[in-house]
């Protein structure tokens, strides 16, 4: 059990308790906390990581973390969190810039207080749901830069409000069940540098406008059902298009993509012989 005496360290600015395991009869057991009231004494805390600590019984975790006015980073990955969705009318940790709730069963809603975090730039919600739609509460965030929504089996279309997140640089929607055409509204996200739509069910031709996103450096569309040509990849550093239905002759312009550092086009129906022309 996490000792409550940690609350006596009232001058702490950073507290990292993640990945603390103990071995018992060959099995690794994660620590747990029955309550987190002691955290409210650490008013100077800026960084808190309690990932992999079982907090199922600590039902007051939302109220306690909200009492930390200086908190900037909160990582609660895989904590078996209990979301009571009790209303928190005043958000004290207005300086919070990073929130990691990956691998907790949150469902298709997020607490209202998350939507009110005006300084939040990084939100990670991997494997929080099992189907349904992308949580609408995200649209209220004013300046998200990193948004992680992987592995949730989302099976509806990408909501239109997502394309208005103009500051978004990293968008991860991999390992869902999104289908149909890749929405052309994605090109409105002009600040994107990293886009991951892999392991979905997009079944359209490769949209040429994707390659016109001037800041895009990393594009992962592997594991879909995309067809047609590779397109102009000249602005990209890393491209993964493996496990699709792309069918064409291996284009000679590949050798002229001087910015490309990583290219994966395996498991398609690409034909042709690799020659010196591909590398000149």
C-alpha positions in Angstrom: 0.0 0.0 0.0 1.2 3.5 -0.8 2.2 5.1 2.6 0.1 8.1 3.5 3.2 9.6 5.2 4.2 10.9 1.8 1.8 13.7 2.5 4.3 15.1 5.1 6.7 16.0 2.2 4.9 19.3 1.8 7.7 20.9 -0.3 7.6 18.3 -3.0 7.4 19.6 -6.6 7.6 16.2 -8.3 6.3 12.8 -7.2 6.9 9.7 -9.4 5.5 6.4 -8.1 4.9 4.7 -11.4 6.0 1.1 -12.2 6.6 0.1 -8.6 6.0 -3.6 -8.5 6.9 -6.3 -6.0 7.3 -9.9 -6.7 5.3 -12.5 -4.8 5.7 -16.2 -5.6 6.8 -15.3 -9.1 4.0 -12.9 -9.8 4.4 -9.1 -10.0 1.8 -7.3 -7.9 1.2 -3.6 -8.3 0.8 -1.5 -5.2 -2.5 0.1 -4.3 -4.0 3.0 -2.3 -7.3 3.0 -0.4 -7.5 6.8 -0.4 -5.5 9.7 -1.6 -6.4 12.4 1.0 -2.7 12.8 1.9 -2.1 14.2 -1.6 -4.0 17.4 -0.8 -1.2 18.4 1.5 1.3 18.6 -1.4 0.1 22.0 -2.6 3.4 22.7 -4.4 3.2 19.6 -6.5 3.8 20.2 -10.3 4.4 16.6 -11.5 2.5 13.5 -10.3 2.8 10.0 -11.8 0.9 7.2 -10.2 0.7 5.0 -13.2 0.1 1.3 -12.6 -1.0 1.8 -9.0 -4.4 0.4 -8.2 -6.7 3.2 -7.3 -10.0 1.4 -7.5 -10.8 2.1 -3.8 -9.6 5.7 -3.9 -12.9 7.1 -5.1 -11.9 10.6 -4.1 -9.0 10.9 -6.6 -10.8 13.5 -8.8 -11.5 15.8 -5.9 -8.0 15.4 -4.4 -6.1 16.0 -7.6 -8.3 19.0 -8.2 -7.0 20.5 -4.9 -3.4 20.7 -6.3 -3.3 24.3 -7.7 0.2 24.0 -9.2 -0.1 20.7 -10.9 1.1 20.7 -14.5 1.5 17.0 -15.4 -0.8 14.2 -14.2 -0.2 10.6 -15.3 -2.6 8.0 -14.1 -2.1 5.3 -16.7 -3.7 1.9 -15.9 -4.8 2.8 -12.4 -8.2 1.0 -12.5 -9.8 4.4 -11.8 -13.3 4.7 -10.5 -15.1 7.5 -12.4 -18.0 8.7 -10.3 -18.6 11.8 -12.5 -19.5 13.8 -9.5 -19.6 17.5 -10.6 -16.5 19.6 -9.8 -17.7 23.1 -10.3 -14.4 24.9 -9.8 -11.2 23.6 -11.4 -8.2 24.5 -9.2 -5.5 22.9 -11.3 -5.9 25.4 -14.2 -2.2 25.0 -15.0 -2.5 21.4 -16.0 -0.9 20.9 -19.4 -0.7 17.1 -19.7 -3.3 14.5 -18.6 -2.7 10.8 -19.2 -5.7 8.5 -18.4 -4.7 5.7 -20.8 -5.9 2.2 -20.0 -8.7 3.2 -17.6 -12.3 2.3 -18.3 -13.7 5.8 -18.9 -16.2 4.9 -21.6 -17.4 7.4 -24.1 -17.7 10.3 -21.7 -15.0 12.4 -20.0 -15.5 14.3 -16.8 -16.7 17.8 -17.2 -13.6 19.1 -15.4 -11.4 17.7 -18.2 -13.3 19.9 -20.7 -12.6 22.9 -18.6 -8.8 22.6 -18.6 -7.9 25.6 -20.6 -4.2 25.1 -20.4 -4.3 21.4 -21.4 -2.1 20.7 -24.5 -1.7 16.9 -24.2 -4.6 14.5 -23.6 -4.0 10.7 -23.7 -7.1 8.5 -23.7 -5.9 5.2 -25.1 -8.0 2.1 -24.5 -10.7 3.9 -22.3 -13.7 2.7 -24.3 -15.0 -0.3 -26.2 -16.8 1.1 -29.2 -19.2 4.0 -29.6 -18.1 7.5 -30.5 -15.2 9.8 -29.7 -16.1 11.7 -26.5 -17.7 15.1 -27.4 -16.2 16.8 -24.3 -12.9 17.0 -26.1 -14.3 19.7 -28.4 -14.3 22.2 -25.5 -10.5 22.1 -25.1 -9.1 25.3 -26.5 -5.5 24.4 -27.3 -4.8 20.7 -27.5 -1.6 19.9 -29.3 -1.3 16.1 -28.6 -4.4 14.0 -28.7 -4.2 10.2 -28.2 -7.4 8.2 -28.9 -5.9 4.9 -29.9 -7.3 1.4 -29.3 -10.9 2.3 -28.4 -12.8 0.5 -31.1 -14.6 3.8 -32.0 -17.0 2.7 -34.8 -18.6 6.0 -35.9 -17.3 8.7 -38.1 -14.8 11.3 -36.9 -16.8 14.2 -35.5 -16.7 17.4 -37.4 -15.7 19.4 -34.3 -12.3 17.6 -34.3 -11.3 19.4 -37.5 -11.6 22.8 -35.7 -8.7 21.9 -33.2 -6.4 24.2 -35.1 -3.4 23.8 -32.8 -3.3 20.0 -33.1 0.1 18.7 -34.0 -0.2 15.0 -33.1 -3.3 12.9 -33.7 -3.4 9.2 -32.9 -6.6 7.4 -33.9 -5.0 4.0 -34.6 -6.6 0.6 -33.6 -10.2 1.7 -33.9 -12.9 0.7 -36.3 -13.3 3.9 -38.3 -14.4 3.1 -41.9 -15.2 4.6 -45.2 -13.2 7.4 -46.7 -10.5 9.3 -44.9 -12.3 12.6 -44.2 -10.9 15.4 -46.4 -11.6 17.8 -43.5 -8.4 16.5 -41.9 -6.6 18.9 -44.2 -8.0 21.7 -42.1 -5.6 20.6 -39.3 -2.8 22.6 -40.9 -0.5 22.3 -37.8 -0.4 18.4 -38.0 3.1 17.0 -37.8 2.1 13.4 -36.9 -1.0 11.6 -38.1 -1.8 7.9 -37.2 -4.9 6.4 -38.7 -3.5 2.8 -38.8 -5.4 -0.3 -38.0 -8.9 1.0 -39.0 -11.1 0.1 -41.9 -10.7 3.0 -44.3 -11.4 1.6 -47.7 -11.0 4.5 -50.2 -8.2 5.4 -52.6 -5.2 7.2 -51.2 -6.2 10.9 -50.9 -3.8 13.2 -52.6 -4.5 16.1 -50.3 -2.9 14.3 -47.4 0.5 15.0 -48.8 -0.2 18.7 -49.1 -0.2 19.1 -45.3 2.9 21.3 -45.2 4.1 20.4 -41.7 3.2 16.7 -41.8 6.3 14.6 -41.2 4.9 11.3 -40.0 2.0 9.5 -41.7 0.8 6.0 -40.6 -2.1 4.5 -42.6 -1.0 0.9 -42.3 -3.6 -1.9 -41.8 -6.5 -0.3 -43.7 -8.0 -1.2 -47.1 -6.6 1.7 -49.0 -6.1 1.5 -52.8 -4.6 3.5 -55.6 -1.2 5.1 -55.9 1.4 6.1 -53.3 1.2 9.7 -54.2 3.8 12.4 -53.7 5.5 11.8 -50.4 8.2 14.5 -50.8 7.4 16.4 -47.6 7.3 13.3 -45.3 10.0 11.8 -43.1 8.2 8.6 -42.2 5.5 6.8 -44.1 3.8 3.5 -43.2 1.3 2.2 -45.8 1.8 -1.5 -45.2 -1.1 -4.0 -45.2 -3.3 -2.2 -47.6 -4.6 -2.9 -51.1 -2.3 -0.5 -53.0 -1.6 -1.8 -56.5 0.8 -0.2 -58.9 4.3 -0.5 -60.3 7.0 0.6 -57.9 7.4 4.3 -58.8 10.9 5.5 -59.8 10.5 8.8 -57.9 11.0 6.9 -54.6 14.7 7.5 -55.0 14.2 11.2 -55.2 12.4 11.5 -51.8 15.4 13.0 -50.0 13.5 13.8 -46.8 12.2 10.3 -46.4 13.9 8.4 -43.5 11.4 5.5 -42.9 9.2 3.8 -45.6 7.0 0.8 -45.1 4.9 -0.4 -48.1 5.0 -4.1 -47.4 2.0 -6.5 -47.8 0.4 -4.6 -50.7 0.1 -5.6 -54.4 3.0 -3.4 -55.6 4.8 -4.8 -58.7 7.9 -4.2 -60.6 11.7 -4.7 -60.4 13.9 -2.6 -58.2 16.6 -1.0 -60.3 19.2 1.7 -60.2 16.5 4.1 -61.5 14.8 3.9 -58.1 17.8 5.3 -56.3 19.3 7.9 -58.6 
